[in-house]
Amino acid sequence: MDVDYSYAGARWVQNYLKRKYGDDKVAQIGTKGTLAAKASVRLVGKTLGYDAHIVDEFAKAIPNKPGIKLIEAYNQEERVRAYADHYKEWWEAALKLEGHVRSFGVHAGGIVLSPVPLTKVVPLRLDSEGLVTTQYDMSWIEKLLVKFDILKLDTLDLIKKTLEYAGLWGKFDIEDIDLNDPYVYEKVYNQLNLGGIFQCESDLYKSIIAEMKPNCFEDISVIMALGRPGPLDLIPSYIRRKWGFEKVTYPFPELEPVLKKTYGIFVYQEQIMESSRIIGNLTMGQADLLRKGIGKKKHDLMNRWIDLMIYGSEIYKQRHAELTKQYPNQEDIPLNEEGKPIIWVDYEYEDVPFVEGGINRGFDEQKLLELKKQWIKFGDYALE
């Protein structure tokens, strides 16, 4: 659960949770800093005593691509191959260290709650300031316990202070505010008077707002969701559909109730959850696993649950039984030019639960595969 608070409010909530549930059942969530490709090369080079200039040149040869692995860089860049082949001891050590934990920290807003003392559930540690934190990071802890992201937003402090200065603090209920007040959209958004409005005041959002001419709160929500590098190419189509210059279409007629308010375009993770239930008859829990795969950019989860939604568990198991015979180990799967596997294989296919699947429910396979491409792309830009 993610909730935004003012800075003062966030501290109050953190202390409240400890008072209510007990200090031994509440802790900050720890983080781990791991050695990425460039950092691994630099650390090993420095440790082995190589000249700083050579270390710098080797590290700079690795592409500036988030999450790139050393083996990917080796396959993509001739300079990396030249360094790796010349400095074999250095390269082999860097490969072994890549991905290992280098440092520990504390998540900015993550807090975990436990029904029993945390010492019985997870390993804990004290940071340099004596703060109790989990040794498991976010990806592991959320599988075990209730996790809160208590996020600090200074815009909320600004709103409170403004109301206090105006003598209005506590005199009206925020629920009484009309979120679709035409005056606000005409005088504030359409005239681009956006100073101090969270996110909207940036140049990127100003340009989107100028094109879209929002006239309801749903438009603002869509702008926030799509106004990032990945989905920017969806905005022109959304605008044309909103103002009637482009026909609204749906992947399947059955998805119209889910996509109608966003003119047939997938904007929110919840739309994918509901669509997966309509198409493949997934349970809420299964649809949520698909959502997590998309939100956390976990391609294993995405591939598993999208394919289960399409084919159903029976065909899915047959397909992956054949693939595991062809590629008994993950290392047997050939890599493409980017150093990534050419095909995804589920080596735990026998454990998947029953899913009816869209094909068994009469949905067209080719259209489902097109939808899969959309959702995989959605996973590259979806908000967590």
C-alpha positions, 0 to 999 in steps of 0.5 A: 500500500502506497500513501502520500503524506506531508513530511510531518504527517509521515513521521506521525504515521510511522510513530503511530504504527509503532505505538499501536502495534509495538516496536518489535513488530514494526521496522523500516525496510532495508535496501541493498546496493549491488555491483552493476556492470561498470561498478564491478569493473571499476572495483576489480580494476582498482583492487588489482592495481591497474592504472586509473586511466585504464580502469576508467577506459574499460568502464566507459566502454560498457554502454550507458544502459540501465541494468545492462549485464557484463555479458550483454556488453561483451556481446554488443561492444567490440571494445569491451571484448578487446579489454576482456580478452586482454585482461582475463583475470580482471574480466573473470573476477568482475563477472563473479562479483557482478550483482553481489551486495556492496552496501546496505541502506534504508528505504525512504518510506517503506515500513513493514508490519508483523503480527508477531515479533519481527525477530521470529520472521525476518533477520534484522539489523541496526543502521548507523543511527540505531534504526531497526531495519529488515535485512530482506529488501522490498522484493522479498519482504512483500512476499512475507508481510504487510508492507506500507510505503509512507511517501513524503510529499512536500506539496502537501506541506505547502497546501496545509500552510497555504490554508493556514495562512488563509485562515481556512485550515480545518474549515472544509472537507476535502471530499466536498471539492468538485474535482470536475469544476469547469472553472478550474480546468478553464482558468488553471489547466487550459491557461497553463497557470500550473505553478506549484501544481504537483508534476503538472508544472514541468515543461513536459506536462505543460506541453501535454496539457496544452494539447489535450485541453483537459476538462475533467479529473480523469484527463489529469489522471491519464496525463500523469500516467502517460506523461513519461518517456515510454508511453508518450506515443500513446498520447496523440491517439488518446487526444484524437479519440477524446475529441472525436477525431479518431474512432475508439476501438477495443482489442475485444468487444468484451473489454469495452466496459474496462477501457471505455473511460480511457477511449480503448487505450490501456492506461492503468494496471487495474485495467489489465487486471480486469481484462485478464479476468474477462479473457482468461477467467483468472482469479483476483489473486492470479490477476494481481500476480500479473499486475505485480509482474507489470508494475515491478517489470518482472518479465518472468511473472509477465510471461507466465501469467499472460501466456496462462491467460491466453492458452490456459494451464493445460496447453501452457504445461504442454508447451513448456514441457517440450521447451524444457526438453529442448533447453534442459537448463537456462544456460542452454538457451541461445542469446540474441545480439543484446545478450538476452535469451531468444525465448522464455522457458518456465522451468517451474511449469508443473507448479502453475495452478489451473487457468481456463485460458482465453483460447478455450473461452473463444478469444482469437489467438492472434489478437491475444498475441497482439495484446500480449505485445501491448502488455509487455510494452506496457510493463516497460513503462507502467507506474509501480 
